[in-house]
Amino acid sequence: MKIFALIPRNFNLSKKLITLMLTIFFGGIIVSSVVYYNILLGNAKNELNTQSNVLISTMDSVRKYNLDHVKPLLEKQSEEKFLLESIPSYAVRGVFDILTNSYKDKYGKYRYKDAMINPTNPKDKATDEEIKIIYKLSQQDKLAGQNQNIDQGFFMINGEKKFYSARPLKITQSSCLICHTSLNNSPKSLQIYYEQNKYGANQGFGWELNKIIGTKIIYVPADNVYKIANENFILILGIFIAIFALTIFLATLWLKQYVVQPLNRITQVAEAVSLGDMDVEFKKHSNDEIGRLADAFTRMKTSLEIILKRLVKKRDPNHDE
Ligand code: HEC
């Protein structure tokens, strides 16, 4: 093969083998680490994706449970005194707060938000980045129609890398607008609530049907998932390098013992024979190609001895051994 010709000719066999193996080794390491690292990054992103999907769907289920089962029960009482417990998104925030506080070790850094351009509760005010996401989701919504509309990506928040997954918030039921159109039109109990300065004046009104007015957004810490991916990468790379290093070491050792040293011995004997020393012998140590080479040399030496004897006899017929 042409590629073998690239190895310098004056290298001995061990050097040639080491050069060849190191080339394969480095090429192999570079290609496989790029492929493997990308697989690990893909897996890490899948992991973040799965976690955020599960959590957003769980929060949606809490919202639905509250809307279908809690809100109707509290409707009457809410007319007298406004009960936040009857508001689905209040329940969602409450449940998520319990999750992050009760399971601090695992979920302490997770965040969920109903991020709104014009929120009722100031806590839900979208940040500049979130407003961009809401705008993006509205654009996608116009194009995608019925398709599931999601935006995902990464943010650095307080020096920590977070994966976010955002879904659009759209008002699809006109019953929602009772409380989200204007203060004057909203239930009396809610008006009193506003008068107690619980929310910013006139915040959370003017929402329109079938328009994207916010996003359900979840933030999952990414550092740990990537740390695990990096650790796995280093571990596998380490094992890979160790296996290759051992292979090169054993292959060169084998080459030395079974090829280089026997060949050196044959060379030494051949040199001695060429200088006229016929007492030395080509010893056969194995039944392989090198063994056969030793046999061939032995036959050659025997033939040489016979020819030499004949020559000597010819020159001096009286010479007897
Ligand atoms: C009885 C009045 C009322 C009705 C009806 C109502 N909401 Fe609200 N909504 C509120 C209040 C009050 C809040 C603020 C809750 C809080 O402090 O967390 C709120 C908050 C929200 C939020 C969180 C963002 C924000 O503005 O703080 C969303 C999203 C939301 N509502 C959507 C809906 C949807 C969708 C419906 C219809 C299914 C609906 N609302 C029906 C009163 C209402």
Residues whose N, C-alpha, C, O or C-beta is under 5 A from the ligand:
A	BS01	HEC	I87 S89 Y90 D114 M116 N118 P119 T120 N121 D124 S175 C176 I178 C179 G204
